[in-house]
Every structure is written in C-alpha cells, then in structure tokens.
Amino acid sequence: MKRNKISWIFFVLTMVLAAHGLNAQAVHEITLNVDTKNPNPGKACFFKAGKNTTVLNNSSPETFTIFAQVGDNIVWKGVSSTEPNIPVKITAIKYISGPRIFTSDSIKGDKLVQATVIRGGKAPYKYQIQFSVGSSSQMYTIDPKIQIGE
C-alpha cells in the first residue's frame, strides 16, 4: 500500500511538471493592424493576437493586454489594414513600468521585434511599441501591456 501511495504521488508530480512544461515556451504573435490611409496612423490601429495567446483586454490599443509566462516568446509585427503593399515596421519595444520581463529595457527590430520572457511579476509589464509606416521616418507609439503568470 505504501509503495502504491509513493507511486501515485510520483505520477501526479510528473503530470504537474509535464503540464507546466507544455504551457511554457509558447509563441505569442501580436499583429499591429494600422490604417495607413489615415492621416494619423498612430491613432487608427488595433491589435490582433495569434490563437496561442490569451487576450485579457482589447478595448483599445492603449489597454491591449495579453497573458504570457516565463519562457514564452513574443513576436510583434505590423501590417496595413487598408493598403496591403504599405509596410508597417515595428522598430522597438521599450520598457515603461512594471516588472522587467525581458533581457533589455529596449528591444530593437527592423520590421518586427521578438523577445523571450525571462522573469515574471505581479503587476503588468507596460511597454511602448514604436512603429513607422511606409518609407516615412516618422515614429508612432502605443503603450500596451503584458501580464505574466507565475
């Protein structure tokens, strides 16, 4: 009986650790959709998240919040919602407040930006996403959030 109890506890612990491993290291694709015909594209945009991503708030670009875990990879990319041939380039993700969940406070990119979550925290990570439209050098910004599970 004692051996069965130990085997059962070992089995349960193995399943818990396996389930945790399956949840970690997900890839979250975040797409910034921009109305490139709008005179102020920074105010005419919205986010979409891939099917592996839980969106906690999508009522506006500024309140857009996803859920991620330590070890997850996040990829930000931009597209035009009105002119498919006009590129939207994500150029940087910059830390604003909350736990520092990435290796750097500023993560640079050219067309897209990628980062891996290295630590968690109770408060949401608030960041600034910087992007440009077409061949323009003008930068636009939005300040969404990421909530990290523990």
Buried (B, 14 or more C-beta within 10 A) or exposed (E): EEEEEEEEEEEEEEEEEEEEEEEBEBEBBBBBBBBBEBEEBBEBBBBBBEEEBEBBBBEEBEEBBBBBBBBBBBBBBBBBBBBEEBBBBBBBBBBEEBBEBBEEEEBEBEEBBBBBBEEBBEEBBBBBBBBBBBEEEEEBEBBBBBBBEE
